Amino acid sequence: MLAAAQVVIAGLSIAVLMCAIVNGRQLLTDGSAKGLIFVGVLVAGGIFGETSFSPQRVFVQGAVALSFLYAAAILALTRSRGDLRRAPAGWYLLLALWAWLFIVDLTSGAVQGVTATAGRALSGLVLLTGLYLLRWRGVSVQTIALTVVGTFAAAGLTLIITASPWRACDQFKCGLFGALLTGPFASENYFGILAAWSLLFSLTCLSGSLRWLTASLGATVLVATGARTSMIAVFAVMVMYVLAMRVRGRVVTGSPVGARLHRALVLSAIGITFGAAFWLLFTATRESFSNRGNIWVSALGVLRNDFTFGLGLDRWEPLTRLGILPEHFPHNGYLLLLFSGGAVAVTLFALLIVTLLGRQETPGDAIARLAFTELFLVMSMTEVVWNPLTVDGLTWIILALMAYGPGRPATSAGIPAASPVRTSTARSNGP
């Protein structure tokens, strides 16, 4: 059964990859060549760094970051008038969040040596460069989606050459095929995160054959990994997206009442999600969520007198060596922020999310952005989906949340008509 599953996944991966290449060529003819290459460096390079085919992970991360900066420099030197638009909403909050985490980490005394300090500083340069990337008119969330889907398909194709793409089921979970699919990655959870995002991108950013092939590949990989958080999150968000598109398109598009209703729904969704996240974090027992609760309870105990400003990200590893914390990373994005920068970091993060969702754009883009954000926030309840102080295979997620949409309307059918990769010359307004 495992061999048959690998063949199915590899076959779907080939089909998705071929469609993605065809549609990538379409973007190139539309004048987005530089942006597509620029995004590809960060997305494909970062994901490659997470695979078993990669050499030393830290060197690959550094190479990806430096290549990204080099590509940005080339882009800046060759730009013409009209290539750039205003910075995306919330850019200053993103940089403020990174700066605060960096300062707390640096003053904690845990960051030792020029190399470690440079690595943390490099993550800030990458975020700054990413914000510059998002100003380019040839770059939208569709560009990022196509690159992610293509790279995800390439990872699926490697199952035919990966020595051990499965691991045995454990006491906590088991995949549909009697084992857990890790693919070329160290963890099935990471593969599951890529599958879930590809699934959501198939609904919100793709159409035609590429949409259905990507959805089939994403769903197959997701159930094979047994990544329960990703499965629950993406299913709930996709249902929310379809319902919201139908209601928004038929009833309230363009009306003042609709605008107020949209703001109320956004604030309610974010408030409920944040509330649920911290309720789960602070009420967990040591056995909760496949023993993730043990990590959370231990970390909250360490933070007892430092909830306001946090301890700094690089204090985590020394505490694990001392046996004060379990030998695992936080497994919770909210806990990572709380540990790294305290309530100040959590507040900056919450303001960033609210600002992103409050930007002025078409109903279709606004609902897609809400879907991306909710997937990110729900996944972060049991996984570290984005670490602001590092460059890795998921750094692209924050850029996907902040990227401009193509300026599409919501239709009564719920899904706007589009080419295989939805593109438009219409501009989404900034904040």
N, C-alpha and C positions, 0 to 999 in steps of 0.2 A: 504493500500500500504506500509506503514512504517513497519508493522509487517511482510509482505512478504519479504521486503528488508532485515530485520534483519535475517530472516530464511535463505535466500540465502547467506548472508555474513557469518553467523555462519557455514553453511554447507561447504562453500569454506574454511573457516578457519580450520575446522577439517581436511579436505583433505590435505591442505598445511602443517599443523602441523604434521600430520602422515608422509608425505613424507619427511619433514625436519628432523624428528627424525630418519627415516631410513637412510637418507644420512649422518646425524650426526654420526650414528654408523659406517658408512663406513669410515668417517674421523678418528674415534677412532681406527679402525683397521689399518689405514695407519700411526699411530704413532703421531697423532696430538691431543691426548686426553688432555694434559696439556694446550695447546694453546686454545682449544675450551672452556674449563672450565674457563680459564683466561679471554677470551673475553666475555663469558657469564655473568660473574660477573658485568662487566662494562655496557654492552648493556642491558641485561634483568633487572638488578638492577636499572639502570638509568631510563629506560622506566617505570618500575613499580612505581618509585618515582613520576612520572607525573600523575598517575591515581588517580581516586577518592577512590580507595581501600587502598591507601597509608595513613599512619598516617602523622604526621608532616613532611612536605616535606624536611625541612632543616635537620632533623634527619636522614631521609632515604638517602639523598645525602651524609651526613657524613659517614653513615654506608657503603654505596656503595664504597666510596673512600677508607676507611680504609680496607675493605675486598679486594679491588683491590690491595692495597699495600701489604697486607698479602699474597695474592696469588702470587704476584711477588717474595716475599721473599722465599716462599716455592719452587717456580720455580727455583730461583737462587741456592738454596741449593742442589737441586736434579739434576742439569744439568750435562750433560756429554760432553766430548770433541766432537766438531763438531756440537753442537746444535745451536750455535750462528753464525750469519753472520754480516757483517758490518752494521752500523746504516743507516737507510734510508736517502735518499737525503733531505737536508733542515732541518735536526734536529736542527742544531745550530740556524737557523733563527727562528724556532718555539719557542725555549727556549728564544731567545733574545726578541721576541715579547712579550712573557708572562712576562719576567723580566721587560721590559720597562713599560708595563701597570701596573704591581704590584708596581713599584717604584713611578710612577705618582699618583696612587691611594693612596699609603701610605703617600706621602708627601702632598696630598691635604688636609689632616686633617679630611676627612669625614669618614675614617675607624676608628671606636672607639671601644675599648675593645679588650681583648685577643681573644675572640671567633670569632669576625668578622675578625680580622687579621689572625688567624689560618685558617679560612675558605678560605680566598684568597690564603694563602700559600699552602693549601692542593691541590688546583687546579693545582698548578705548579708541585707538587709531582706526581699527577696523570698523567700529561702530560709526565713527565720524565719517569715514570713507563711504560706508554704506548709506548714510544719510545723503551724502553728495550724489551717490548713484541714483537714489530715488528722485532726485530733482530732474533727471534726464527724461525728456518726453518719450524716448524710445523704450523706457522701462516702466512696467506696471506690474500688478500682482500676477497677471497672465504670464509675463516673462519668467517670473520666479516659479510659478506653478508648472510650466512646461519643462523647465530645467529640473525641478524636483522629480517630476513624473518620469522623465527620461533617465535620470540617475537611479531612481528606484527600480525601473525596469532592468537597467544594466546590472544592478545588484541581484535581482531575481535570476538573471541569466547565468550568473556565476555559480548557481547551484550545481551545474553540470561539471564544474571543476573543483568545487569546494570539497575537501576531504571529509569533513564531518559537519554537515549542515543541520543536523538534528541533535538534540540532547534528550535524555530520558525524562519522563514525567517525574514530578516530585510530589511531596505530600500536599502541596498547595494548589497545583493546577496541572492540566494536561491538555494538549491540543486535540483537534478533531481527528487527526490521523494516528493517535496513540503515542505521539512524541511531541516535542516542542521545537518548532523551526527557528533556528538562530541564523541560518544562512551564513554569509561571510562575516557576520558580526559576533561580538563576544556575548551579546545578550539578545534573547528573543524580544525583549521589551523595546529595544531600539528599532528592530525590524518592524515591530508592530506600530510604533509611532510613525515611521515612514509610510507604512501601508494606510494608516488612518488618515494622514494628511493627503495622500494621493487620492483616497476615496472622496474626501471632501472637495478637493480640487476638481475631480471628475464631474461633480455636480455643479459647482459654482463657476468654473473657469473653462471647461472643455465642452465640446459637443461632437456629434457625429460618431464615427467609429472609434475615435480616440477616447471619447467619454466612456463608452460601454466596455471597451477593452481594459481601460484603466480601472474602472469600477470592478470588473471581474477579477483582475489581478490583485487589486487591493483587498477585496473581500476574501479571496482564497488565501493570500499570505496572512491576513489578519487572523483568520480562524485557525490557521496552522501554527501560528506563534503562541496562541493561547493568551495573548496580552489582553487581559480582561478590562483594565482601565481604558485602553485605547478602543476596544470594541464598544463598551458602554458609552463612552464619550462621543465617538463619531456617530453612532446610531442616534443618540438623543439630539445631537446638533443637526444632523441631516434632516430629521423629522421637523425640528424647529425651523430650519431654513425653508423647507418646502411650504409649511403652513404660513410662515411670515410673508413669503413672496406672494402667496395667493391673497392673503388679507390685505397686504400693503398695496398690491396692484389693483385690486378690485374696489377697495372701499375708501382709502384715505390718501391716495397719492396726490400730492400737491396742495392739500387743504391745510389751513392753519391748525385745525383740530387734529389732523393727521400728524403734523409736525410735533405738536405737544404730546400726542399719544406715543409717537416714536421715542421721544426723549424719556417719557415715563417708563416705557418698556425697557429701554436700554439701561436706565438707572436701576430699575427693579431687577433685571437679569444679573447685572454686575453685583448689586447688593446681596442678592440671594446666593450667588456663586461664592463671593468672598466670605459671607457668613457661614455657608456650609463648609468651606475649606478650613476656616479656623475652628469651627465647632469640631470637625473631625480630628484636627490636629491636637486640640487641647483636651478632648475627651477620650482619646485613644488609650487603650491598655497595651501592655507590652506584647500581647499576642495578636493585636489587631492588624488587619491587612497583611497577612502572610508574614507576621513578625516585623513589619515596618514600624509598628507602634513601639517596639523596643528602642529603635533609633530615635523616634520622636520624643518619647518620655525621657530618655537619657539626655538628649540635647536641650530640652526645655528645662531640665534640672540644672544643667550647666549654665544656662542663660538666666538663672533666677534673679540676679541683681544687675543684669545688663540688657534688659528688654528695650530700653530706649535707644541705645546706640549700637548694640551688638558687640560681637567679639572680633570680627574680621574673618574672612573666608579661610585664610591659611592657618587659623588656629585649630581647624577641624582635625587635620591629619596628626599633629602632635598629640592631641587628646585621645585619638584612637590608639596611638602607640603606647600611651600610658594606661590604656584599658578603661579610660573614663567614658569613652564613646565606643559603640560597636564598630567593627571593621567594615563599615559600609558608608557610602555617601548619604546625604539627608533623605533621598527618596521622597522629597516633597519640595516643590519650588517655593512655597510660602515659608517653610522652615529655613531654606537656604537664605532667603532675603532677611528673615528675622535674625538668624545667626550671624550673617555677614554684616548687616547694617542696622539691625534693630527696627523699632517702630518708625524711625525716620525713613528707612529704605522702603518699608511696606507702604507708607503714606505716599512717597514719590511714585512708587509703582502703581498704586491705585489711581493717583491723579493722571498718570500717563495713560492708563486704560480708558478712563472717563474722557480724556481729551481726544484720544483716537476715535472713539465712538461718537463724539459730539461734532465731528467735522461736517461741513456742508458738502453733500454729494448726492447723486441720484439715489432713489429708493433701492434700486437693485444693488448698487455698490454698498450702500449702508447696511443692508441685510447680510450681504456676503461678508462684510467686515465683522459684523456681530457674530456670525457663525465661526469665522476664523478665531476670533477672540475667545469665544466660549469654549471651543475645542482646546485652545491653549490653556485656559484657566482650569478647566476640569481635569485635563491630563496632569496639570501641575499639582493636583491634590495628592498624587502618589508617586510622581516621577519628577525629576529635575529636567524640565523640557528646555529651559534656557538659563545659562549661567552667564551673567553680564561680564564676568571677569575672565572669561576664557574664549578661545576661538576653537570651535569644534564642528561636528557634523550637524548641529542643530542651530547654529548661529543665525542661519537664514530665516528662522521662524519670526524673529522680531522684525525683520525687514519686510516679511510678507504681511505682517499686521499693519505696518505703517505705509506700505506702498500705495500709490494712487491706483484707483480702479479705472476701467476704460470709459466710464461715463455712460453706463447702460441703464435704460429704464426697466422698471418691473412690468411685466406683461400680465394679462389676465390668466394666462396659462401657468404662471408661476415661474417659468424659466424663459429668459429672453432668447429670441432667435439669434443665432450667431454662426460664424464660421467655425471650423474645427478648433481653432484657438480664438476665443472671443477678443477681438481688437476693435478699437474705435479711435477716431481722431478727436472725439469729444473730450473735453478736459473736466476733471473733477476739481472743484474748488478747494482751496485749503481752508484753514480754520477761519 
